Amino acid sequence: MNKAEVEKLLEKYRDGLCTGQEKAWVESWHLLQLSEKKSELEHHDIIEAKNKIWQSIEEQTELRRTYNYKLWFKVAAAAIVLFFIGFIINNQLKTNIREQVVVSNKQEAIKPGSNKATLTLADGSKISLTDATNGVIAKQAGIKITKTNHGELIYTVVSNDAAAPKNLFNTIETPRGGQYQINLPDGTKVWLNAESTLKYPTTFYNGERIVELKGEAYFEVAKLTSKKGTRVPFKVNSEIGEGRNQQVEVLGTHFNINAYNNEPNNKTTLLEGSVRIINLSSSASDILKPGQQSVITASSPSILVRNVDAEDAVAWKDGFFSFNDENLQTIMNKISRWYNVDIAYRGAKMDKLFGGRISRFNSVNEVLETLQATGDVHFKIEERRILVMP
């Protein structure tokens, strides 16, 4: 990409016209070039930059004291990113100054995950959604199951047969390197992240909607009213033992649950509506508001509730890794699940925190190079094994 093309891309970024992949490229490049140990900016350059940034923001956006603070902060942050990237371009700093991730045997770059999943029907038969042709793939108990070409599974009620058997459950499971979207019979939409399992009834009845999740999923719950006119709650159980069993109860809302076995805690993040979190190990409960996240750990019977940027929690659904002061082990767990690779450590320190936003559609080599540019960690790739070193 030449200078003119880069400047055009930066202009699109400034105007908010970038595609998701272009935005990730700009922000990843910013993280790479301005990492603490790679930056060549002098103190007086930074002072001058700040003055220009604030002056530009005041002139071009006509911000006032009554202006929304969150929007003002985002404009300021975007201006900072653009100024420093422009500074780097003008000083002809090239992206090839970074150290390359060591790759043994000159193997090809490891590619990202894709839409992959296996559906297990109530009779125990399994359907590979990766290989199945698009269209109707099964019918059971008055329900039609359709696979689309967009990595989506849709359940449609075709008949309300009172004689149809109850307590029929289906299970959809994504492998490492896989993700999938499913539309449940009640209209609820669920996005499953890699290495996750969702068990659900083929038909919701008796005024109850309960599903079981292991792994990570984003839910957009459909509002449902019973014949008596009352709202039917939607419940998600995540029972993975070790004092971390939880239930999330909602009426109609958007939220994300992260409940992996190999993570130290369960996290539920609310984007819209209201949810009730229950720690099934202690019966403790709490209510979340939008922008809040609950944390349940095996070491405590209580529920920790904290304010977060909810968009970070669902960045994976939109094709990004979003690291917000995350430790190395948590980051490598995400990489392992999405790229289907094994992780090994050689004396790597786990207390170092990282931040940034990187496209999940980059090769694993590109993601690791961005992390390595901080100078705090190094990587070696051997087949489908990543060695993490200080």
Buried (B, 14 or more C-beta within 10 A) or exposed (E): EEEEEBEEBBEBBBEEEBEEEBBBBBBBBBBBBBBEEBBEBEEEBEEBBEEEBEEBBEEEBEBEEEEEEEEBEEBBEBBBBBBBBBBBBEEEBEEEEBEEBBBEEEEEEBBBBEBBBBBBBBEEEEBEBBEBEEEEBBEBBBBBBBBEEEBBBBBEBEEEEEEBEEEBEBBBBBBBBBBBBBBBBBEBBBBBBBBBBBBBBBBBEEEEBBBBBBBBBBBBBBBBEEEEEEEBBBBBBBBBEEBBBBBBBBBBBBBBBBBBEEBBBBBBBBBBBBBBBBBBBBEBBBEBEBBBBBBBBBEBEEBEBEEBEBBBBBBBBBBBBBBBEBBBBBBBBBBBBBBBBEBEBEEBEEEEBBEBBBBBBBBBBBBBBBBBBBEBBBBBBBEBEBBBBE
